[in-house]
Amino acid sequence: MTAILDHGVGLEGSSRLWTRDFTLYFGARSVSLLGDAMMQVAAALAVGKIYGVSGVGYVLAVWTLAAVGFVVFGGVFADRIGARTVMIGADIVRVATQGVVAVAFLTGTPPLWLLLVCSSLAGTAAGMFQPGVNGMIPLIARDPQRANATLKIADAGSQLAGPALAGLIMALSSAGVVYSLNAATFAFSGLCLMLIRARPAGGPKRSSTVLFDLRRGWTEFRSRTWMWSVIVIWVFFGMLVFGPQIPLGSRLIGERLGDAAYGWAMAGLGAGTVVGGLIAIKLKPARPLAAGGVAIFGFTFIPLSIALEPSLPLLIAGHLVGGCAWAFWSVMWSTSVQTQVPGDVLNRVTAYEVAGSVSGVAVGQALVGPVSEAVDPRSLLFVSAGVCVAVCAALLTTRPIRNLRRV
């Protein structure tokens, strides 16, 4: 009976979310996301003070490029040997990379090459890890949307606590301590994942080559017009909105209101994500991507709230609205992918959609430093706001996206 309930099967288990496996997965994701949220502030502030906006952009860009480059292989191996196994291996690598950077900060000023190498390795591990994030949900939860929304709230809590905690530690101690805690979060995540009992359903998998598996995943991805249409739109969103956001936001907010204000803005983003996740638990629209497309308009308030240089309360409010919009869209998207794609290829299809959506972010992060030297950073953020509106319109006017029905 315990095993049945743990895997969410049976009359009682079918309505239960908090099974043993989901609780462990929730713990793994919550703690590792807390570390990631701390690292955004640590990288923006610590690396920025040493190497400027360009340094922050380069460190973030090599991480993103490595993640994009290896995410499709993460999908293949997650389908071959199990998402849980690949995710544990990725956590082990990130414990090592973050530990090395922590030692470098604690013993002096880390050279840029070391930050770039460790960021690249951590990005590679993240790319291997990410496909399993989607692939694990159907194994541990009967209600994917409720699970996704609950995890999004955990993400929100991390976004709320992580930046404030990182800012406090940076003020009282050093970046090395923040990186040390980040390494510890990945160790905790790996331990929780080791304790999960869920395994992929089905019999033994047919022998195949990595190339064949890659091609199968691409075929499944390409056959879904609603999916690749979203990714094409998201390339522009990543390049012109998401990529520049952290380097420009940390610089402009920090210069005008101080480093602590940037931490509060990120905390506002996290609070908004909590609200968006709670809404997504209750609201189950018949056309999830259409509803998400309407919601994403709210993300416009993040670049606007930075570019217009309002007071700190209005800055936080803009990030709160943007976080709510982002959380609701994320839940609608993740749930659509998990429920529309067969389980035996879910990790590979997820890998292609992640690679496509994140590729634009990498370009934006790499270019933001040089471009901001030639163009007023505030003007770039106004462009980002305009792109948010265009993305919302594109999602709603593309018929396969707008008409996708809830499963």
N, C-alpha and C positions, 0 to 999 in steps of 0.2 A: 504493500500500500504506500509506503514512504517513497519508493522509487516512482510509482505512478504519479503521486502528487508533485514530486520534484520536477517531473518533465511536463507538467501541465496537462496531463491526460486524464480522462474520466469525467464523471459528472461534476465533481467538485472542482477538479483541476482545470476544467475548461473555462471557468470564469475567474480563476485566480491568476493574478499577475505576479504576486510576490512569492514565486516558488524559490526553492533553494538556488537553482541555477540562475534565475533572473536576478536574485539578490546579490549573488557573487559577481555577475556581470555588471550590475549597477554599481557595485563598489569599485570594480576595476576601472570602469569608465569615469566615474565621478572623481576619483583621486587622480587619475592620469590627466583628466581635463583640467583639474585644479592646477597641476604642474604646468600644463601648456599655457593656461591663462597667466600664470606668474611669469613665464618665460617671455611672453609678448612684451610685458612692461620692462623686464630686465634687459632684453635685447634692445628695445627702443631707447632706453635711458643709458644703460652701461656702455653698449657698443656705440651709441650716438655720441656720447661724451668723448670717446677716444677717436672715432673715425668719421663722425658726422652722418648726415642723412644718407650720403652715398654708401657709407659702410654698413648702415642698417639695411639699406636696400639690397646690397650685394649678399649679405649674410642670409637674409630672408629669401632672396632669389635662388641661391644655390640649394637651399633646403627644398624649395618648391620644385625646382627643375629635377632634382634627384627623386623626389616623391613622384612626379609625373612620369619620369623615365622608368621607374620600377614598379609602378602600381599595376600594370597589366600582368607582370610576372607574379605579383602577389595574388592576383585573382586566379591565375592558373594553378599555383601551388596550393592555394586555399581550397580549390575544388579537388585537387589531387590528394593531399594529405590531411586536409581539414583546416578550417579557418582558425580554430583554437590553437593548433600547433604553430602555425605561422605567426600568429599574434604574439605568442609567448616568446618565440625567437626574436621578433622585432623589439619587444620590450627589453630583452637582455642586451641587445645592441645599444639601445638608447640609454640604458643604465651606464654603460661604458662611456659613451660619447659625452653625456652630460657630466659624468664624473671627471673626465679629463678637463673639460672647460672649467669646472668648479675649482680644480686644483690650480689651473693656470691663473684664474682671477685671485685666488687666495694667496698665491706666491708672487704676484706681480702684475704686469700689464701683458695680457695675451697678445701675441702677434696676430695680424689679420689673417695670415695663411692658416693658422691653427683654428681660428674661428670658422673659416670657410670649409676646411677639411671636416671638422666635427659636425658642422651644420649639414654638409653634404651626406655624411654617413647617417646622421639622424634622419634626414629627409628620405634616404633610401629605406631605412627601417620603417618610417611612417608610410611610405608607399606600399611596402609589403604588408603592413598592418591593416591599412584602410579598407580593402575589399571585404575582409572578414567582419568588419563592424556591421555592415548590412547583412552579410551571410549568416551571422549568429542569431539575429533577431527571430527568424522563423523557427529556429531550433529551441528557443527558450521561452517563447511567448505565443499564446494563442491569438491575442489581439495585437497585431503589429502596430496599428496607429496609436493605441493606448501606450504600448511599450515605447514607441518612438517619442511620443509626447512626454512621457515620464523621464526618459533619458535626456530630452531637450531641456527639461526643468533642471536636471542635474548639471547640464552644460551651463545653464543660466546661473545656478548657484556658484559654479566654478568661476564664471565670468564676473560674478558679483564679489566673491571673496578673494579670488586670485590676484587681481590688480591691486586691491587695497593692501593685501598681505605683502605682495612684492614691494610696493612702494614703502610700506612701513619697514620691511627688512632692509631695503636699500638705504633708507634714512638712518637706521640704527646700526646696520652692519655693513654688508657689501654684496656685490653681485655674486661672489663666490658662494655665499650661503644660499642664495636663491637657486643657483644651479645645483647645489648639493641636494636641496630639498626636491628639485625636479627629478634628479636621478632616483631618489627614494620613492617618488610617486610611481615611476615606471617599474620599480622592483615590486611594489605592492600590487600593481595591476597584473604583472606576470604571475604572482602567487595566487591571486584570486582566479585567474583564468585556468591555472593548473588544477584547481579544485572543482571546476565545472564538469559535470558528468555527461552532458548532452553530446551526442554524436550525430553526424549526418545520417539521414534516413536512406534506405535503399540497400541493395546488395553490392557485391564487389564491382568496382568500376572497370570498364574495358580498357585494355592497354592502349596507349596512344602516345604520340610525341608531343613535346611542348609546342612545336610549331602548329600541329593540328589543333591543339587546345586553344591556342591564340586565335587561329582562324575561325574556330567554332564560336568563340566569344564575340569576335568581330561581326560574324554573320548574324548572331542573335541581336546584337546591339543595332546594327544597320537596318534590320528588318522592322524596327519599331520607330516609325516616323516621329511620334510624339517625343521619344527620348532624345534622338539625335538633334531634333529641332531645338529642344531646350538647351542642349549643350552648345550648339552653335551660338545661340543668343548669350549664353553664359560666358563664352570666351570674351566677348566685349565687356560684359559686366566685370569679369575678373581683371581685365587689362586696365580699364578706365575707372573702376570704382574700388574694388577690393584691394588690388595691388598697391595703389598709392595711399590707401587709407591710413595704415599704421605709421609709415615713415613721415607723411605730411602731418597727420593728426598729432603725433607725439611732439613734433617740432613746433607747430603753431600754437598748440595749447600750452606746451611747456614754456615757450618764450613769453607768452602773454600772461598766463595765470600761475605758472609754476608746475613742477613735476607732479605734485600731489593732485593737482586738478585733472591731469591726464588719467591718473588712477581712478578718480571719482567718475570721470566720463565713462571709463571702461566698466566701472561698477554699475552705472546707469544702464549700459548696454546689457549687462547681465540681468539686472532687474527686469528689463523689458523682455528678455528671453524667458524668464519665469512666467510672466503674464501670457506671452504667446504660447508657451507650452501648455498652460492651464486651459487656454481657449481651445487648443487643438485636441485636448482630451475630451472635451464636451461636444465640440462642433465637428460633425462628420458630413461634409457636403457631398452631394451626388457627383459633382465634377471637381475633384480635389485640386487639380492643377489650375483650373480657372479661378477658384477661390484663392489659391496661393498667389496667382498672378495679380489679383486685386490687392492682396495684402502687401506684396513687395513694394508697392508705391510708398509705403511708410518708411522704407529704408532711405529715401531721399532726404529725410530730416537729419541724418548723420553728417554727410558732407556739408549740408546747408548750415547746420548748427556750428560747425567749425569755421566755415568761410565767412559767415556774417558777424563773427566775433561777439556773441551775446554774453550776458552774465553767466556765471557758473551754474546757477539753477536752470536756466534755459538750455545751456549746453548739455547738462545731464538729462533734461527732459527730451531733447532731440535724440540723444542716444537711446533713451528708454523706448521711444516710439519705434526707432529703427530696429532695436533688438526684438521687440514684439513682432514686427513684420517679418524679420528674418527667421524667427523660431517657427512661426506658423507655416511659412513657405517650406522650410526644411522638413517639417513633419509630413506635409502633404507630398513632397517629392519622395522622401525616403519610403513612405508607405506605398506609394504608387509603384516604385521600383520593386519592392519586396513582394507585392501581391500580384504584379503583372508578369513577372519573369519566373520561369521554372527554377526550382531549387538546385538542380544539377548544374546549371550554368550561371546562377545568380552572382557568385563571386567574380567570375570573369566579366560579365556584363557590367557589374558595379565598377570593376577596374577601368573599363573603357570610359564610362561616364565620369568617373573621378578624374582620369587623366585629361579628358577634354575640358572639363569645367575648370580645372586648376591650372592648365597651361597658360591661360590668359593672365592669371594672377602672377605667375612667374615673370612674364614679360613686363607687366606693370611694375613689379617690384624692382626689376633690373633697370628700368628706364626712368623711374621717378627721380632719382638723384640728379642725373645729367639734365633732365628736362626742367626740374625745378630751379636749376641754375640760370636757365634762359627765360623761363616763364614764371610769372608771379604764382606762388603756391596757392594763394586764395583763388586765383582764376582757374587753376586746375581742379580745385574742389567744386567750383561752380559747374565745370564741365561734367564732373562726376555726378552731380545732382541731375543734370539734364539727361545723362545716360540712364540713370535710374528710372526716370519717367519713360524713356524710349524702350527700356527693357520691359516694363510693365505693359506698355502698348503692344510690343511684339508678342509677348506671351498670350495676350488676350485675342489678338487678331490671327494667330496661327491656328487653323481649325483643328488639326489632330491634338494639339495641346488643350485647346479650349473644350473640346468635346470628349476628352478621355473620361470614362465613367469609373466610379468607385467600384472596386471588387469587394 
